[in-house]
Amino acid sequence: MNASPSSRSSVVVAELGPTNTGKTHRAIERMLEYDTGMIGLPLRLLAREVYDRVTARVGEGRVALMTGEEKRLPPRPDYWICTVEAMPTDRAVDFLAVDEIQLAAHRERGHVFTDRLLHARGLRETWFLGADTMRPMVQALIPQASLKRATRLSQLRYSGTRSLKSLPPRSAVVAFSADRVYELAESLRRLRGGVAVVLGALSPRTRNAQVAMYQAGEVQYLVATDAIGMGLNLDLHHVAFAALSKFDGAEQRELFPDELAQIAGRAGRHLNDGSFGILNTLPELPPRVISAIESHRFPAVRSLIWRNSSLDFSSPEALLDSLSRAPRHNAFVRVERADDFDALKELSRVPAIRELSTDRAMVELLWQVCQIPDFRKGLFGQHVALLRETFLQLTAGDGMLEPSWLTRQVSPLDDISGDIHTLMDRLAAIRIWTYISHRSSWLHDAEHWQERTRRIEDALGDALHERLVERFVQRAARRSARRFVRAAAQPPVAPDSPFARLGLLLGEVPGDGSTMTEEQFVQRVVDATHEAFEVDTSGSISFEGQPLARLVRGKDRRSPQIALAEPEVWTGGARQRLERRLVALARDLVTEAMGGFPAEALAGAGRSAATRGIAYRLAEGLGVTSRGEAHEQWRLLDEESRERLRAQGVREGQRFLYVVDALAPQALERRCMLTALFHQSLPPKGVPREPVLEASELGRWDARAFGYEVLGPVALRIDIVERLSEALRQGQGGAGQVHTLMQQLRLEGGVRGRILRELGGRPEGAPLKRRRRRRRGGKAPGATPDKSGAHGQPGHASSHPKPRRSGEGGGPRPD
């Protein structure tokens, strides 16, 4: 057994318990208390759900999504939401979590979870989440771990057998094959008028559309496979089993009580109690099984699936031998079978491949090819043939896949015609090519192929959702059947189109060329990058040039709310998904206003009181707070905490504590928009952009809310105030810098003197104070009156600046 890596993490926590205990929620909250974090989840569908939740909190600019086929990577992500297999474990993060760790005992996938249990660690904290059955194994393998028992938030009770007709609203019926799911969905449609369908084989966008339809109450019933058992948060009151056995990849077998509990536990979310039962076509559950599920007590896991991670790439035979190596600890059982191992065994017998695989680099490449997933789950020989051709192409010529060959493989899949089964087959096939397209070093134009395969998968997913709705939902209850008009053609807009009222004319549907459904448009918005949206100074949000929504006043400047334009024209599921995406956009806007400062992470419970206080004040001021307000908290920080804040762009000035980038032109524009939105009006002369303004331009507004400080008749941007203050602190040594800044700002005459006096300095050219006292009732020797004729008063001949209106380029830039 590999040694337990206790030295890699300061804290290891195992939070174990049944479903609906809030484990995943707490892990997400804990992750957001750190500067960086990563969470590994068992399903790509769940990964996408968590990604949506996290981006709604911190914006999409700080979060990466990594699954086998879907990658959303902003330039500098702080948080990584991944499937367990796709976790980039070589990336150092402060916090790391792995969900459903009991899957370490799974026959096929278990070795990956076991590897994460043994080796994956955060720099400061690591959490493992899962069933209480893992407690003995965690204690044995990670003795230093802190074990916590999670308690279910609601009761789960057995309600006996029911017919489909007698199922209560907000029920899920669970089967274990696609054919059975469709059969049940058809029956429920006839009885109840509509049903949503969830299978693991669906694309994320199809699954999201189906779940959104259910969550919004457009349908009251859901038919699903055990894909819903792994943490998907659904508003379920009752779970009914339509089968108690399944094919697990090797054999048809009865489900274990803990597997039934994992699925049944989806009923009753948060504090709402739930129930489970079986359809009346099945025999009654044994009392002992019912008792085990209701009390959440199951036999402990006694062994985990393991595979050697120290691989020998000297030859295919050596690699096979190292993969076949038996564990040295009785807690582990070597993985019985895996697709990648079986593929390697087959390919190593091919003479052409044996001749090529003579060095480490070639054997490593062969192993990478063998790890291409077989999403089609059809004839294994067909998949091996594909892997063989892929490897031979990668070892010939320029070492990349031939574009013409890729075209021949991908083009036939670009077809949205056919029934549900046909579309699902094409979806499974295109997922293979989506996976390959993300191996950038294998393709000449990886971005082109990533975009093409994603577009095909999206089109197939949309078509599949539409077929599912057509088949399993009564169309009279759905407005999404309406189509939206293509902008390029500009024909008359149908009067019943939602966009007839919104004034939105949408782009061409790939593969269609004329019309777009509501689902297709919503998915375009959900998938769009930040740059596809425009937000003006009043908070109006446009998508691809057309109005979509607006920001409205929230509880404070950092919490603007979303109001869709004409919300009544959207179906409930579409409205929820649009709002969720736009909430993430709003969080990005707030982060931009703060110059990228991660206030939420630094305000977490794991920080010191002083750090939390600083983060709160900076967040409240959108990246700026007065030094007087924050001085005591800054004083209490240790040097490590100060350095961490400085690394986030925080500067301690003479008068302010501020984030440097929060005073850049774009951040100031966002700050002004959020401030005006909260106070529901703009300053008299619009959004301030120059480094120096006439104080009157801000009217009654607090200048600091906009990133300025009023000094006499003018308002200076706070970073300029700090540069002047620092120069004045240096005395004679900073005089040249003061003079240069004043010239750049075009401040002259008495205004200069007024500013310098208010900053605690000496007006330029003023004589040094005499040590001798003045005579009582007289003038100091050598004193001369200023232009106003009064001693110590600024002149008024040039008391107002003439700020430039040439945009963002005027005056000094932020530090």
C-alpha positions in Angstrom: 0.0 0.0 0.0 1.2 3.5 -0.7 2.1 5.5 2.4 -0.5 7.8 3.7 0.5 11.3 2.7 -0.3 13.0 6.0 2.5 15.6 5.5 0.8 17.0 2.4 -2.2 18.5 4.2 -2.6 20.3 7.5 -6.1 19.0 8.0 -8.0 16.0 6.6 -11.7 15.8 7.3 -14.0 12.9 6.5 -17.7 13.9 6.7 -19.7 10.8 6.4 -23.5 10.2 6.6 -26.6 9.5 4.6 -28.2 11.6 1.8 -29.7 15.0 2.5 -27.2 15.9 5.3 -25.8 19.0 3.5 -22.3 17.5 3.1 -21.7 18.8 -0.4 -23.2 22.2 0.5 -20.9 22.5 3.5 -17.9 21.5 1.4 -18.7 24.1 -1.2 -19.1 26.8 1.5 -15.8 25.7 3.0 -14.0 25.8 -0.3 -15.2 29.4 -0.9 -13.6 30.4 2.3 -10.2 29.7 0.8 -8.3 31.6 -2.0 -8.2 28.5 -4.2 -10.1 25.1 -4.2 -11.1 22.0 -6.1 -13.9 19.6 -5.7 -14.2 16.2 -7.4 -17.8 14.9 -8.1 -19.0 11.5 -9.3 -21.1 12.6 -12.3 -20.5 15.2 -14.9 -24.2 16.2 -14.5 -23.6 16.9 -10.8 -20.3 18.7 -11.7 -22.3 21.0 -13.9 -24.9 21.6 -11.2 -22.2 22.6 -8.7 -20.5 24.7 -11.2 -23.8 26.7 -11.7 -24.1 27.1 -7.9 -20.5 28.3 -7.4 -20.5 30.7 -10.4 -23.8 32.2 -9.1 -21.8 33.1 -5.9 -18.4 34.2 -7.3 -18.9 34.7 -11.0 -17.7 32.6 -14.0 -14.3 34.4 -14.2 -13.0 32.6 -11.1 -14.3 29.1 -11.7 -13.2 26.3 -14.0 -15.3 23.3 -15.0 -13.4 20.1 -15.9 -15.1 16.9 -17.0 -14.0 14.3 -19.6 -15.9 16.1 -22.4 -16.6 19.6 -21.1 -14.0 22.2 -20.2 -14.7 25.8 -19.3 -11.4 27.4 -18.3 -11.2 31.2 -17.6 -7.7 32.7 -17.8 -7.0 32.5 -14.0 -9.5 30.3 -12.2 -9.4 30.1 -8.4 -11.9 27.2 -8.1 -12.0 23.9 -10.0 -15.3 21.9 -10.3 -14.5 18.5 -11.8 -15.5 14.9 -12.2 -13.3 12.8 -10.0 -11.5 11.3 -13.0 -10.8 14.7 -14.5 -9.4 16.3 -11.4 -6.0 18.0 -12.2 -4.4 16.7 -9.1 -1.0 18.2 -10.0 -2.5 21.6 -9.5 -1.9 23.0 -6.0 -5.0 24.4 -4.2 -5.7 25.4 -0.6 -8.8 23.2 -0.3 -9.7 19.9 -2.0 -12.8 17.7 -1.6 -13.9 14.4 -3.1 -17.6 13.6 -3.0 -19.2 10.1 -2.7 -15.9 8.6 -1.6 -17.7 5.2 -1.0 -17.4 4.7 -4.7 -13.9 3.5 -4.0 -15.6 0.1 -3.6 -17.1 0.3 -7.1 -16.1 -2.5 -9.4 -15.0 -0.4 -12.4 -14.5 3.2 -11.1 -13.4 2.4 -7.6 -9.6 2.5 -8.2 -9.8 6.2 -9.2 -11.6 7.1 -5.9 -9.2 5.0 -4.0 -6.3 6.8 -5.6 -7.8 10.2 -4.6 -8.3 9.0 -1.1 -4.7 8.0 -0.8 -3.0 10.8 -2.7 -5.2 13.9 -3.4 -4.7 16.6 -0.9 -5.3 20.3 -0.5 -2.4 22.5 0.7 -4.3 23.5 3.8 -7.5 21.3 4.1 -8.9 18.2 2.5 -12.5 16.8 2.8 -13.8 13.4 1.9 -17.6 13.1 1.7 -19.6 10.0 1.5 -21.6 7.2 3.2 -21.0 6.3 6.8 -20.0 2.8 5.6 -16.6 4.2 4.7 -15.7 5.1 8.3 -13.5 2.0 9.1 -11.6 2.3 5.9 -10.9 6.0 6.4 -9.8 5.4 9.9 -7.4 2.6 8.8 -5.9 4.4 5.8 -5.8 8.0 7.1 -5.5 7.7 10.9 -4.9 11.4 11.3 -8.3 12.3 9.7 -11.0 14.0 11.7 -14.2 12.0 11.2 -17.5 13.7 11.4 -20.9 12.1 11.4 -23.4 13.9 9.3 -27.1 13.7 10.3 -29.9 13.7 7.8 -31.9 16.9 7.9 -35.3 15.2 7.3 -37.0 11.9 7.9 -37.3 9.2 5.2 -40.2 6.7 5.5 -41.3 3.7 3.5 -44.8 4.1 2.1 -45.4 0.7 0.6 -46.5 -0.2 -3.0 -48.3 2.1 -5.4 -49.5 2.1 -8.9 -48.3 4.7 -11.4 -51.8 6.2 -11.2 -51.6 6.7 -7.5 -48.2 8.3 -7.3 -48.3 11.7 -5.6 -47.1 14.9 -7.4 -43.3 15.6 -7.2 -42.5 11.9 -7.5 -39.6 10.2 -9.3 -39.9 6.7 -10.7 -36.5 4.9 -10.9 -35.6 2.2 -13.5 -32.3 0.8 -14.6 -32.4 0.8 -18.4 -33.2 3.4 -21.0 -35.9 1.3 -22.6 -37.7 0.8 -19.2 -37.4 4.6 -18.5 -39.1 5.4 -21.8 -41.8 2.8 -21.2 -42.6 4.2 -17.8 -42.5 7.8 -19.0 -45.0 7.0 -21.8 -47.3 5.5 -19.3 -47.1 8.4 -16.9 -47.7 10.8 -19.8 -50.9 9.1 -20.6 -52.0 9.1 -16.9 -50.7 12.5 -15.8 -50.1 14.6 -18.8 -46.3 15.1 -18.7 -43.0 13.8 -17.3 -39.4 14.7 -17.4 -36.6 12.1 -18.1 -33.1 11.9 -16.6 -30.5 9.4 -17.7 -26.8 9.5 -17.3 -26.4 9.0 -21.1 -28.0 12.4 -21.7 -25.8 15.4 -22.6 -25.5 18.0 -19.8 -27.7 20.5 -21.7 -30.4 17.9 -22.3 -30.4 16.8 -18.7 -30.3 20.4 -17.5 -33.3 21.3 -19.7 -35.3 18.3 -18.5 -34.5 19.0 -14.8 -35.3 22.7 -15.2 -38.7 21.7 -16.7 -39.4 19.6 -13.6 -38.0 22.0 -11.0 -40.1 24.8 -12.5 -43.2 22.8 -12.0 -44.0 22.4 -15.8 -44.3 18.7 -15.1 -44.9 17.0 -11.7 -43.2 13.6 -12.4 -39.7 12.5 -13.2 -38.6 9.1 -14.6 -34.9 8.4 -14.2 -32.1 5.9 -13.8 -29.9 5.7 -10.7 -28.1 8.8 -12.1 -30.3 10.9 -9.7 -28.8 9.0 -6.8 -25.4 10.8 -6.8 -26.2 14.2 -5.2 -28.5 15.8 -7.8 -30.6 18.3 -5.9 -34.2 17.8 -7.0 -37.5 18.9 -5.4 -38.7 15.3 -4.8 -41.3 14.2 -2.2 -41.4 10.5 -3.2 -39.2 8.0 -4.9 -40.8 4.8 -6.4 -38.6 1.9 -7.6 -39.7 0.2 -10.8 -37.0 -2.4 -10.5 -34.8 -3.7 -7.7 -32.0 -5.2 -9.9 -29.7 -3.8 -12.5 -26.9 -4.8 -14.9 -23.7 -3.5 -13.4 -21.4 -4.0 -16.4 -20.7 -7.6 -15.6 -23.9 -9.2 -14.5 -27.6 -8.6 -13.6 -27.8 -8.5 -9.8 -30.0 -7.3 -7.0 -29.3 -3.9 -5.6 -27.8 -3.7 -2.2 -29.7 -2.0 0.6 -27.2 0.9 0.7 -27.6 1.4 -3.1 -31.4 1.6 -2.7 -30.9 4.1 0.2 -28.7 6.3 -1.9 -31.5 6.6 -4.5 -34.4 6.7 -2.1 -32.6 9.4 -0.1 -33.2 11.9 -2.9 -36.8 12.3 -1.6 -37.2 15.0 1.0 -34.8 17.8 0.6 -33.5 20.0 3.4 -36.1 20.0 6.2 -38.9 18.4 4.2 -39.6 14.8 4.9 -39.6 12.3 2.1 -40.9 8.8 1.3 -39.9 5.9 -0.8 -41.7 2.8 -2.1 -42.0 0.4 -5.0 -44.5 0.0 -7.9 -47.2 -2.6 -7.4 -45.6 -4.8 -10.1 -42.8 -5.7 -7.6 -42.8 -7.9 -4.5 -42.7 -6.1 -1.1 -39.3 -5.1 0.2 -38.1 -7.2 3.1 -38.6 -5.6 6.6 -34.9 -5.7 7.3 -34.2 -3.7 4.1 -36.8 -1.1 4.9 -35.5 -0.7 8.4 -31.9 -0.3 7.2 -32.9 2.4 4.7 -35.0 4.3 7.2 -32.3 4.1 10.0 -29.4 4.6 7.5 -27.5 1.6 8.9 -25.6 -0.7 6.6 -22.6 -3.0 6.7 -19.3 -1.2 6.6 -17.1 -1.3 3.5 -14.3 -3.8 4.1 -12.2 -3.5 1.0 -11.5 -0.9 -1.7 -10.8 -1.3 -5.4 -7.2 -0.5 -6.2 -4.9 -0.2 -9.1 -1.1 0.3 -9.1 -0.3 4.0 -9.9 3.5 3.4 -10.3 3.4 2.3 -13.9 6.3 0.9 -16.0 6.3 2.3 -19.5 9.3 0.5 -20.9 7.1 -1.8 -23.0 3.5 -2.8 -23.5 4.2 -6.0 -21.6 5.8 -4.2 -18.7 2.9 -1.8 -18.6 0.4 -4.6 -18.5 2.5 -6.3 -15.7 2.6 -3.2 -13.6 -1.2 -2.6 -14.0 -1.8 -6.2 -13.0 0.3 -5.9 -9.8 -1.5 -7.1 -6.7 -1.9 -4.8 -3.7 0.3 -5.3 -0.7 -2.4 -4.5 1.8 -5.5 -6.6 2.6 -7.7 -3.5 2.5 -7.4 -3.4 -1.3 -8.7 -5.6 -4.1 -7.1 -5.2 -7.5 -9.5 -4.0 -10.1 -11.0 -6.9 -11.9 -11.6 -5.3 -15.3 -11.3 -1.9 -16.9 -11.9 -0.8 -20.5 -8.5 0.9 -20.8 -6.7 -2.3 -19.5 -8.7 -4.5 -21.9 -8.0 -2.2 -24.8 -4.2 -2.2 -24.0 -4.2 -6.0 -23.9 -5.9 -6.2 -27.3 -3.7 -3.5 -29.0 -0.5 -4.9 -27.6 -1.1 -8.0 -29.7 -1.3 -6.0 -33.0 2.2 -6.5 -34.7 2.3 -2.9 -36.1 1.7 -1.5 -32.7 4.2 -3.8 -31.0 6.8 -2.6 -33.5 6.2 1.0 -32.7 5.9 0.7 -28.9 9.6 0.4 -28.2 10.3 3.4 -26.0 8.7 5.1 -23.1 7.2 7.9 -25.1 5.4 5.6 -27.4 4.1 3.3 -24.6 2.8 6.4 -22.8 1.0 7.5 -25.9 -0.5 4.0 -26.4 -1.8 4.2 -22.8 -3.3 7.6 -23.4 -5.1 6.3 -26.5 -6.4 3.3 -24.5 -8.0 5.7 -22.0 -10.3 7.1 -24.6 -13.7 6.3 -23.1 -16.2 4.0 -25.0 -19.3 6.0 -24.5 -21.2 3.9 -27.0 -20.9 0.8 -24.8 -21.5 -1.4 -27.9 -19.2 -3.9 -29.5 -15.9 -3.7 -27.7 -14.1 -4.8 -30.9 -15.5 -1.7 -32.7 -14.0 0.5 -30.1 -10.6 -1.2 -30.2 -10.5 -0.7 -34.0 -11.0 3.0 -33.5 -8.2 3.1 -30.9 -5.9 1.2 -33.2 -6.4 3.6 -36.1 -6.0 6.6 -33.7 -2.7 5.3 -32.4 -1.3 4.5 -35.8 -2.1 7.9 -37.1 -0.5 9.6 -34.1 2.7 7.6 -34.7 2.9 8.3 -38.4 3.7 11.5 -40.5 3.6 14.6 -38.4 2.3 12.8 -35.4 -1.3 14.2 -35.5 -4.7 12.9 -36.6 -5.5 13.5 -40.3 -8.2 16.2 -40.7 -9.8 14.2 -43.6 -10.1 11.1 -41.4 -11.6 13.2 -38.5 -14.1 14.7 -41.0 -15.2 11.2 -42.1 -15.8 10.2 -38.5 -17.5 13.3 -37.3 -19.6 14.5 -40.3 -22.1 11.6 -40.2 -22.9 12.5 -36.6 -23.9 16.0 -37.6 -27.6 15.1 -38.1 -30.5 15.9 -35.8 -33.0 13.8 -37.6 -34.3 10.5 -36.2 -36.0 9.3 -33.1 -34.9 9.3 -29.4 -32.8 6.2 -29.7 -31.0 7.4 -32.9 -30.2 10.7 -31.3 -28.8 9.1 -28.1 -26.6 6.8 -30.2 -25.2 9.8 -32.1 -24.7 11.6 -28.8 -22.7 8.7 -27.4 -20.6 8.7 -30.5 -19.9 12.4 -30.6 -18.8 12.4 -27.0 -15.9 10.2 -28.0 -14.8 12.9 -30.5 -15.4 15.7 -28.0 -13.0 13.9 -25.7 -10.4 13.4 -28.4 -10.7 17.1 -29.5 -9.5 18.2 -26.0 -6.2 16.3 -26.6 -4.8 19.5 -28.2 -1.5 18.0 -29.1 -3.2 15.3 -31.3 -4.9 17.7 -33.7 -3.8 20.4 -36.1 -6.5 22.8 -35.2 -7.8 21.7 -31.8 -9.9 24.7 -31.2 -11.8 24.1 -34.5 -12.5 20.5 -33.6 -13.5 21.4 -30.0 -16.0 23.9 -31.4 -17.3 21.6 -34.0 -17.8 18.6 -31.8 -19.3 20.8 -29.1 -21.7 22.3 -31.6 -22.8 18.9 -32.9 -23.3 17.6 -29.3 -25.3 20.7 -28.5 -27.5 20.4 -31.5 -28.1 16.7 -30.8 -28.8 17.5 -27.2 -31.3 20.2 -28.2 -33.0 17.8 -30.7 -33.1 15.1 -28.1 -34.8 17.4 -25.5 -37.3 18.4 -28.1 -38.1 14.8 -28.9 -38.4 13.9 -25.2 -40.8 16.8 -24.8 -42.8 15.9 -27.9 -43.1 12.3 -26.7 -43.6 12.7 -22.9 -45.1 16.1 -22.4 -48.5 17.2 -23.7 -47.7 20.0 -26.1 -50.6 22.2 -24.9 -48.8 22.7 -21.7 -45.6 23.9 -23.3 -44.9 27.2 -24.8 -41.4 26.2 -25.8 -42.8 24.6 -29.0 -42.8 28.1 -30.4 -39.9 29.0 -32.6 -37.8 32.1 -32.8 -37.0 33.9 -36.0 -33.6 34.0 -37.6 -32.1 37.5 -37.7 -30.4 37.2 -41.0 -33.5 36.5 -43.0 -35.6 39.0 -41.1 -39.1 37.7 -42.0 -42.1 39.0 -40.1 -42.0 37.9 -36.4 -44.8 35.6 -35.5 -47.3 37.4 -33.1 -47.1 34.5 -30.6 -43.3 34.5 -30.5 -41.9 35.5 -27.1 -39.4 37.6 -28.9 -42.1 39.6 -30.8 -42.5 41.4 -27.5 -38.9 41.4 -26.5 -37.7 42.6 -29.9 -35.0 39.9 -30.1 -34.2 38.4 -33.4 -32.0 35.4 -32.9 -29.2 33.9 -35.0 -29.2 30.8 -37.2 -29.5 27.4 -35.6 -26.6 25.2 -36.6 -27.9 22.5 -39.0 -31.2 24.2 -39.4 -30.6 27.7 -40.9 -34.0 29.2 -40.2 -35.5 28.9 -36.7 -34.5 28.5 -33.1 -36.4 27.0 -30.2 -36.6 28.5 -26.7 -34.3 25.8 -25.4 -31.7 26.5 -28.1 -31.7 30.2 -27.3 -31.5 29.6 -23.5 -28.6 27.3 -24.0 -26.8 29.9 -26.1 -27.1 32.3 -23.2 -26.0 29.7 -20.6 -22.9 28.8 -22.7 -22.0 32.3 -23.7 -18.8 33.9 -22.5 -18.7 37.1 -20.5 -17.9 39.1 -23.6 -21.2 38.2 -25.3 -23.0 40.4 -22.8 -23.1 44.2 -22.7 -24.0 46.0 -19.5 -24.6 49.8 -19.8 -24.3 52.4 -17.0 -28.0 52.0 -16.1 -27.6 48.3 -15.6 -29.4 47.1 -18.8 -28.0 43.8 -20.0 -27.9 43.0 -23.7 -27.0 39.6 -25.2 -25.4 39.8 -28.7 -26.6 43.3 -29.1 -30.3 42.8 -28.0 -31.8 43.6 -24.6 -32.4 40.6 -22.4 -32.6 41.8 -18.7 -31.6 44.5 -16.3 -29.9 44.8 -13.0 -32.1 46.1 -10.2 -31.4 47.3 -6.7 -30.4 44.7 -4.1 -29.7 44.9 -0.4 -26.4 46.6 -1.0 -24.1 47.6 -3.9 -22.6 44.1 -4.0 -25.9 42.3 -4.4 -27.8 43.5 -7.5 -30.7 41.4 -8.5 -31.8 40.3 -12.0 -35.1 41.2 -13.7 -35.7 39.5 -17.1 -37.3 41.6 -19.8 -40.8 40.3 -20.2 -40.4 37.3 -17.8 -43.9 36.0 -18.5 -42.9 34.9 -22.1 -40.5 32.3 -20.8 -41.4 28.8 -19.6 -40.5 28.2 -15.9 -37.5 26.1 -16.6 -36.1 28.5 -19.2 -36.6 31.4 -16.9 -34.7 29.7 -14.0 -31.8 28.9 -16.2 -31.6 32.4 -17.7 -31.7 34.0 -14.3 -29.0 31.6 -12.9 -26.7 32.5 -15.8 -27.3 36.2 -15.3 -26.8 36.0 -11.6 -23.3 34.6 -12.3 -22.8 37.6 -14.7 -23.8 40.0 -12.0 -21.2 38.4 -9.6 -18.5 38.9 -12.3 -19.5 42.6 -12.6 -19.1 43.1 -8.8 -15.7 41.3 -8.9 -14.6 43.6 -11.8 -15.7 46.6 -9.7 -13.5 45.3 -6.8 -10.5 44.8 -9.2 -10.8 41.0 -8.9 -10.5 41.1 -5.1 -11.8 37.7 -3.8 -13.7 39.2 -0.9 -15.9 36.1 -0.2 -12.9 33.8 0.1 -11.1 36.1 2.5 -14.2 36.7 4.6 -14.7 33.0 5.3 -14.9 31.4 8.8 -11.4 29.9 8.4 -9.7 33.3 8.4 -8.6 35.4 11.3 -11.0 38.0 12.7 -8.7 40.7 11.4 -8.6 39.3 7.9 -12.4 38.8 7.8 -12.8 42.4 9.0 -10.5 43.8 6.3 -12.2 41.7 3.6 -15.6 42.9 4.7 -14.7 46.5 4.7 -13.0 46.3 1.3 -16.0 44.4 -0.1 -18.4 47.0 1.4 -16.4 49.7 -0.3 -16.0 47.8 -3.6 -12.2 47.6 -3.1 -11.7 50.8 -1.1 -11.9 51.6 2.6 -10.4 54.5 4.7 -7.3 53.7 6.6 -8.9 55.0 9.8 -11.7 52.4 9.6 -9.3 49.5 8.8 -6.2 50.6 10.7 -6.7 48.5 13.8 -7.5 45.4 11.9 -4.5 45.9 9.6 -2.3 46.3 12.7 -3.5 43.0 14.1 -2.6 41.0 10.9 0.5 38.9 11.0 3.0 39.4 8.2 1.9 36.3 6.3 -1.7 37.6 6.1 -0.5 41.0 5.0 1.5 39.4 2.2 -1.5 37.4 1.1 -3.6 40.6 0.9 -0.8 42.3 -1.0 -0.7 39.4 -3.4 -4.4 40.1 -4.1 -3.5 43.7 -5.0 -4.3 45.4 -1.7 -2.2 48.5 -0.8 -2.0 50.3 2.5 -1.8 54.0 1.7 -1.6 57.1 3.9 -5.3 57.7 3.9 -6.9 54.5 2.3 -6.6 50.8 2.1 -7.5 49.9 -1.4 -7.2 47.3 -4.2 -5.1 48.8 -7.0 -7.1 47.4 -9.9 -10.4 48.6 -8.3 -9.3 52.1 -9.5 -8.6 51.2 -13.1 -11.0 52.8 -15.6 -13.1 49.7 -16.3 -13.5 48.9 -12.6 -14.4 52.6 -11.9 -17.1 52.3 -14.5 -18.5 49.1 -12.9 -18.3 50.8 -9.4 -20.2 53.8 -10.7 -22.9 51.6 -12.3 -23.4 49.6 -9.1 -23.5 52.7 -6.9 -25.9 54.5 -9.2 -28.1 51.4 -9.4 -28.2 51.1 -5.6 -29.1 54.8 -5.1 -31.3 54.7 -8.2 -29.7 57.8 -9.9 -26.5 58.9 -11.5 -24.3 61.9 -10.5 -25.2 65.2 -12.2 -22.6 64.8 -15.0 -22.8 61.0 -15.5 -20.2 58.4 -14.9 -16.9 59.9 -13.7 -13.9 58.7 -15.6 -11.1 61.3 -15.2 -8.5 61.2 -12.5 -9.6 64.7 -11.4 -13.1 66.2 -11.3 -14.8 69.4 -10.1 -16.4 68.5 -6.8 -19.7 69.8 -8.1 -19.8 67.1 -10.7 -20.6 64.6 -8.0 -23.4 66.7 -6.6 -24.7 65.2 -3.3 -23.0 61.9 -3.8 -20.3 60.5 -1.5 -17.2 60.8 -3.6 -15.6 57.7 -2.0 -18.5 55.6 -3.3 -17.2 56.4 -6.8 -13.5 56.0 -5.9 -12.7 59.7 -5.4 -11.8 62.0 -2.5 -13.0 65.6 -2.3 -10.1 68.0 -1.6 -11.3 71.6 -1.7 -13.0 72.4 -5.0 -11.9 69.2 -6.7 -12.3 65.4 -6.4 -9.2 63.3 -7.0 -9.2 59.6 -7.7 -8.1 57.8 -4.6 -4.9 56.3 -6.1 -3.8 59.8 -7.1 -4.5 61.0 -3.5 -2.3 58.2 -2.2 0.6 59.1 -4.6 0.4 62.7 -3.5 0.3 61.7 0.2 3.2 59.4 -0.2 5.3 62.0 -1.9 4.4 64.6 0.8 5.5 62.1 3.4 8.9 62.0 1.9 9.3 65.8 2.5 11.8 67.6 0.2 12.6 64.3 -1.5 9.1 64.0 -2.9 8.7 67.6 -4.0 9.6 66.8 -7.6 7.0 64.0 -7.8 4.3 66.4 -6.3 5.2 69.0 -8.9 5.0 66.5 -11.8 1.7 65.1 -10.6 0.2 68.6 -10.3 1.3 69.4 -13.9 -0.2 66.1 -15.2 -3.5 66.9 -13.5 -3.4 70.5 -14.8 -4.0 71.8 -11.3 -2.7 75.3 -10.9 -2.8 78.3 -8.6 -4.6 78.2 -5.3 -6.1 74.8 -6.0 -2.7 73.2 -5.6 -2.2 74.9 -2.2 -5.7 73.9 -1.0 -5.1 70.2 -1.9 -1.7 70.2 -0.3 -3.0 71.7 2.9 -5.8 69.2 3.1 -3.3 66.4 2.7 -1.2 67.8 5.5 1.6 69.2 3.3 3.1 72.6 2.6 2.0 74.5 -0.5 4.7 74.5 -3.2 7.0 77.6 -2.9 5.8 78.4 0.6 8.7 79.3 3.0 9.7 76.9 5.7 8.3 77.7 9.2 10.6 80.0 11.2 11.8 78.8 14.6 11.5 82.3 16.0 8.2 83.3 17.3 6.3 86.1 15.7 6.0 89.4 17.5 2.7 89.8 19.2 0.3 91.7 17.0 2.9 91.8 14.1 4.0 89.8 11.1 6.8 87.4 10.9 9.9 88.9 9.5 10.0 88.7 5.7 6.4 87.6 5.3 4.6 88.9 2.2 0.9 88.8 1.4 -0.3 86.3 -1.2 -2.4 87.3 -4.2 -5.6 87.5 -2.2 -4.0 89.8 0.3 -4.5 87.5 3.2 -1.9 85.3 4.9 -2.3 81.5 4.7 -5.4 81.6 2.4 -5.3 80.1 -1.1 -5.7 82.4 -4.0 -8.8 82.3 -6.1 -7.6 83.4 -9.5 -7.4 79.8 -10.8 -9.5 77.8 -8.2 -11.0 75.2 -10.5 -9.3 72.6 -12.6 -10.1 71.9 -16.2 -10.4 68.2 -16.3 -10.1 66.6 -19.8 -13.0 64.7 -21.3 -11.1 62.6 -23.7 -12.0 59.3 -22.0 -9.9 56.9 -20.0 -6.5 58.1 -21.1 -6.4 61.4 -19.2 -4.0 61.9 -16.3 -2.0 59.4 -14.3 -3.1 55.7 -14.2 -3.6 53.7 -11.1 -0.5 52.2 -9.5 
